[in-house]
Amino acid sequence: MRRGLVHALAWSLATGAAVTLSWWGVHTVLSGTVYDPPRALPLPVGSPEDLVPAETAIGDPVTASTRRPSPPSAPPPSPSPASSSPSSPGTAAAPSTRPAAPPRTTPPPATAASSLKTTAVDGGRVTFDLGESSAELVSAIPASGWQMQVWKQPTWIRVTFTQDGREVSVFCVWHDSAPRVEVDDRTR
């Protein structure tokens, strides 16, 4: 009886160690494949008619429905109370009473060589920042009930929305020309 308990305990410890080692290995491999979550953009202001319809987003040049705000100008530095009076060697400066600036939530301003391209499809909305010879994913937002996957490579970006066997992919490619956006809609 005692021998059976020793074997059962040894088997349990070996199995637990094997499962832990396997989980750690799989976790290590999969943690490197997760993409960065898309940045949220401010919602457009206006009526639904102002939004980009899916039909015009495929080939026609369309401007983004949101405007990029001008970069905020830095407020002039205000003198702190400690800097207005002469400090003696043993005195510490008083902390600033000015509140910290809120974190910046707006995207950086576009350069002259880049433009935003928003494509709305049944599965969601994708926005790319198109440069002269490359592109960057700005945001990808799935519609309600749709799943989303993102693939990034040196010469293309793919965003795929899936729901009930339907797959809508938005590609941005620039391997042989200037960046362009293409849409592929298929049923599995």
Secondary structure in CASP SS format (residue, H / E / C, confidence):
PFRMAT SS
TARGET T0000
AUTHOR 0000-0000-0000
METHOD secondary structure of the structure
MODEL  1
M C 1.00
R H 1.00
R H 1.00
G H 1.00
L H 1.00
V H 1.00
H H 1.00
A H 1.00
L H 1.00
A H 1.00
W H 1.00
S H 1.00
L H 1.00
A H 1.00
T H 1.00
G H 1.00
A H 1.00
A H 1.00
V H 1.00
T H 1.00
L H 1.00
S H 1.00
W H 1.00
W H 1.00
G H 1.00
V H 1.00
H H 1.00
T H 1.00
V H 1.00
L H 1.00
S H 1.00
G C 1.00
T C 1.00
V C 1.00
Y C 1.00
D C 1.00
P C 1.00
P C 1.00
R C 1.00
A C 1.00
L C 1.00
P C 1.00
L C 1.00
P C 1.00
V C 1.00
G C 1.00
S C 1.00
P H 1.00
E H 1.00
D H 1.00
L C 1.00
V C 1.00
P C 1.00
A H 1.00
E H 1.00
T H 1.00
A H 1.00
I C 1.00
G C 1.00
D C 1.00
P C 1.00
V C 1.00
T C 1.00
A C 1.00
S C 1.00
T C 1.00
R C 1.00
R C 1.00
P C 1.00
S C 1.00
P C 1.00
P C 1.00
S C 1.00
A C 1.00
P C 1.00
P C 1.00
P C 1.00
S C 1.00
P C 1.00
S C 1.00
P H 1.00
A H 1.00
S H 1.00
S H 1.00
S C 1.00
P C 1.00
S C 1.00
S C 1.00
P C 1.00
G C 1.00
T C 1.00
A C 1.00
A C 1.00
A C 1.00
P C 1.00
S C 1.00
T C 1.00
R C 1.00
P C 1.00
A C 1.00
A C 1.00
P C 1.00
P C 1.00
R C 1.00
T C 1.00
T C 1.00
P C 1.00
P C 1.00
P C 1.00
A C 1.00
T C 1.00
A C 1.00
A C 1.00
S C 1.00
S E 1.00
L E 1.00
K E 1.00
T E 1.00
T E 1.00
A E 1.00
V E 1.00
D C 1.00
G C 1.00
G E 1.00
R E 1.00
V E 1.00
T E 1.00
F E 1.00
D E 1.00
L E 1.00
G C 1.00
E C 1.00
S C 1.00
S C 1.00
A E 1.00
E E 1.00
L E 1.00
V E 1.00
S E 1.00
A E 1.00
I E 1.00
P E 1.00
A C 1.00
S C 1.00
G C 1.00
W C 1.00
Q E 1.00
M E 1.00
Q E 1.00
V E 1.00
W E 1.00
K E 1.00
Q E 1.00
P C 1.00
T C 1.00
W E 1.00
I E 1.00
R E 1.00
V E 1.00
T E 1.00
F E 1.00
T E 1.00
Q E 1.00
D C 1.00
G C 1.00
R E 1.00
E E 1.00
V E 1.00
S E 1.00
V E 1.00
F E 1.00
C E 1.00
V E 1.00
W C 1.00
H C 1.00
D C 1.00
S C 1.00
A C 1.00
P C 1.00
R E 1.00
V E 1.00
E E 1.00
V E 1.00
D E 1.00
D E 1.00
R E 1.00
T E 1.00
R C 1.00
END
